[in-house]
Amino acid sequence: RKWRPDEIAELKLVAQIISNVLGRQRAELREEQLRNELAHAMRLTTKGRFAVTAMIDVAMHGTKGPVTLAGVSDRQKISLSYLEQLFGKLRRRKLVSSVRGPGDGYRLAQPMQSVTVADIVIAVDEPLDATQCGGKENCADDKRCLTHELWATLNKKMHEYLSSVSLADLVAQQAAKPPVAVLHDKRPAEKVAA
């Protein structure tokens, strides 16, 4: 069969459309892969989250004296044994101090204005690293990958941001939140027929 010029043109157009669609799908797939890598790289583990949460709790409740880890555990729903591990690290980094004897517990070892989120996260050995290679520049067959600078810059920006947020900032955020309204049912109780 011999193809007419208009059929050839139509086939070329269909081929171009298919090529564009496949190219777009490949680009969208790569974009999704990059988003997934970024989300994975930027995810702070429970260790970092719990450490920051517990430090906010100590800062908020430590105005009247030492705060017990049992109290933090109850209020924040964090395992007491996990808190003990975290506070051992926070104490070694001199972010908290322990008080022994009656009224024992923990208190901040530094003013909350001088403690940053980065200090807390680093104290509990939480890596702030979005690179695949851990900064060793060996992620692509023992060579620096094409996106190393991107992730290294992200590391720098994350560290800058977390270093700019103090424990005092986080406590102030909590204080500024409106109290949670609790509704109480004031209707008279219905009598149950016997």
Wavefront OBJ file of the C-alpha trace (Angstrom):
o trace
v 0.000 0.000 0.000
v 1.181 3.476 -0.796
v 0.589 6.142 1.844
v -0.910 9.438 0.823
v 0.885 12.628 1.931
v -1.982 13.602 4.270
v -1.856 10.121 5.923
v 1.903 10.437 6.357
v 1.443 13.865 7.936
v -1.232 12.471 10.255
v 1.019 9.540 11.270
v 3.886 11.966 11.979
v 1.555 14.070 14.121
v 0.393 10.999 16.068
v 4.015 9.911 16.531
v 4.923 13.404 17.792
v 1.992 13.396 20.225
v 2.993 9.960 21.548
v 6.590 11.137 21.910
v 5.479 14.265 23.792
v 3.222 12.250 26.105
v 5.970 9.722 26.849
v 8.485 12.520 27.413
v 6.082 14.252 29.780
v 5.437 10.990 31.622
v 9.181 10.404 31.997
v 9.645 13.957 33.275
v 6.730 13.570 35.703
v 8.125 10.246 36.921
v 11.566 11.792 37.492
v 9.975 14.755 39.277
v 8.047 12.349 41.520
v 11.252 10.395 42.245
v 13.016 13.641 43.208
v 10.090 14.643 45.442
v 10.233 11.252 47.154
v 14.006 11.529 47.631
v 13.608 15.039 49.035
v 10.824 14.002 51.396
v 12.907 11.059 52.598
v 16.003 13.208 53.012
v 14.198 15.936 54.930
v 12.228 13.664 57.201
v 13.194 14.154 60.818
v 12.977 10.894 62.717
v 11.025 10.437 65.923
v 14.257 10.888 67.864
v 14.589 14.509 66.750
v 10.860 15.222 66.985
v 10.535 13.731 70.456
v 13.637 15.543 71.709
v 12.289 18.924 70.548
v 8.821 18.166 71.949
v 10.253 17.096 75.311
v 12.464 20.191 75.521
v 9.444 22.432 74.866
v 7.598 20.593 77.638
v 10.485 21.068 80.085
v 10.730 24.756 79.161
v 6.980 25.267 79.631
v 6.623 23.276 82.863
v 10.009 23.982 84.407
v 9.218 27.472 85.693
v 8.209 26.103 89.127
v 11.019 23.580 89.483
v 12.453 20.440 87.935
v 10.261 18.503 85.523
v 9.991 14.743 85.843
v 10.361 12.567 82.784
v 7.251 10.689 83.940
v 5.337 13.981 83.660
v 6.729 14.648 80.176
v 5.887 11.075 79.206
v 2.276 11.462 80.388
v 1.717 14.844 78.766
v 3.450 14.094 75.449
v 2.714 10.364 75.150
v 6.381 9.479 74.718
v 7.786 6.292 76.237
v 9.565 6.935 79.532
v 12.482 4.656 78.599
v 12.896 6.520 75.299
v 12.877 9.867 77.127
v 15.559 8.572 79.503
v 17.793 7.797 76.517
v 17.161 11.203 74.937
v 17.718 13.114 78.179
v 20.998 11.296 78.760
v 22.205 12.750 75.461
v 20.705 16.186 76.145
v 22.412 16.234 79.556
v 25.796 15.269 78.067
v 25.424 18.203 75.641
v 24.606 20.450 78.617
v 21.151 21.396 77.333
v 19.471 20.056 80.483
v 20.670 19.332 83.994
v 19.318 16.698 86.330
v 18.241 17.411 89.885
v 18.502 14.622 92.454
v 16.605 14.203 95.680
v 13.136 15.460 96.636
v 11.527 17.139 93.649
v 13.993 15.483 91.313
v 13.744 15.873 87.570
v 15.255 17.934 84.793
v 15.581 21.627 84.125
v 17.055 23.621 81.271
v 20.803 24.106 81.695
v 20.804 27.228 79.520
v 18.357 30.079 78.953
v 15.747 28.964 76.429
v 16.645 31.913 74.158
v 20.105 30.428 73.640
v 18.978 26.861 72.840
v 18.102 26.291 69.186
v 16.234 23.458 67.512
v 19.492 22.583 65.736
v 21.234 22.261 69.136
v 18.557 19.826 70.318
v 18.471 17.751 67.139
v 22.254 17.495 66.956
v 22.480 16.651 70.681
v 20.445 13.477 70.157
v 22.598 12.441 67.187
v 19.947 13.199 64.602
v 21.600 13.621 61.212
v 20.658 16.766 59.308
v 21.866 15.472 55.973
v 19.887 15.342 52.738
v 22.762 13.932 50.696
v 22.688 10.273 49.809
v 26.371 9.886 50.596
v 26.456 11.501 54.026
v 28.623 14.309 52.630
v 31.348 11.920 51.451
v 30.762 12.749 47.762
v 30.794 9.075 46.761
v 27.125 8.434 45.959
v 27.506 7.677 42.239
v 30.010 4.849 41.737
v 32.355 6.382 44.316
v 32.058 9.764 42.611
v 30.127 12.880 43.417
v 26.575 12.638 42.057
v 25.099 15.272 39.765
v 22.761 16.597 42.476
v 25.273 16.685 45.339
v 25.405 20.507 45.417
v 21.609 20.674 45.514
v 21.386 18.424 48.587
v 24.432 19.979 50.250
v 22.827 23.412 49.866
v 19.591 22.034 51.311
v 21.589 20.759 54.313
v 22.993 24.231 54.819
v 19.542 25.862 54.569
v 17.983 23.327 56.977
v 20.752 23.916 59.494
v 20.451 27.709 59.103
v 16.696 27.563 59.667
v 16.821 25.188 62.640
v 19.607 27.331 64.121
v 17.397 30.405 63.809
v 14.516 28.925 65.842
v 15.054 29.026 69.591
v 13.324 27.060 72.299
v 11.934 30.416 73.494
v 10.330 30.909 70.040
v 8.612 27.531 70.277
v 7.376 28.164 73.829
v 6.024 31.556 72.717
v 4.198 29.848 69.831
v 2.544 27.472 72.287
v 1.584 30.308 74.624
v -0.003 32.217 71.728
v -2.294 29.314 70.818
v -5.861 29.786 71.982
v -6.934 27.284 74.640
v -8.823 24.273 73.369
v -12.522 24.675 74.013
v -14.126 21.723 75.722
v -17.857 21.354 75.296
v -19.836 20.119 78.255
v -23.276 18.636 77.802
v -25.579 20.731 80.023
v -28.798 19.029 78.964
v -30.729 17.369 81.734
v -30.122 13.651 81.870
v -32.926 11.599 80.410
v -34.719 9.264 82.731
v -34.371 5.668 81.699
v -37.625 3.740 81.843
v -37.409 0.726 84.080
l 1 2 3 4 5 6 7 8 9 10 11 12 13 14 15 16 17 18 19 20 21 22 23 24 25 26 27 28 29 30 31 32 33 34 35 36 37 38 39 40 41 42 43 44 45 46 47 48 49 50 51 52 53 54 55 56 57 58 59 60 61 62 63 64 65 66 67 68 69 70 71 72 73 74 75 76 77 78 79 80 81 82 83 84 85 86 87 88 89 90 91 92 93 94 95 96 97 98 99 100 101 102 103 104 105 106 107 108 109 110 111 112 113 114 115 116 117 118 119 120 121 122 123 124 125 126 127 128 129 130 131 132 133 134 135 136 137 138 139 140 141 142 143 144 145 146 147 148 149 150 151 152 153 154 155 156 157 158 159 160 161 162 163 164 165 166 167 168 169 170 171 172 173 174 175 176 177 178 179 180 181 182 183 184 185 186 187 188 189 190 191 192 193 194
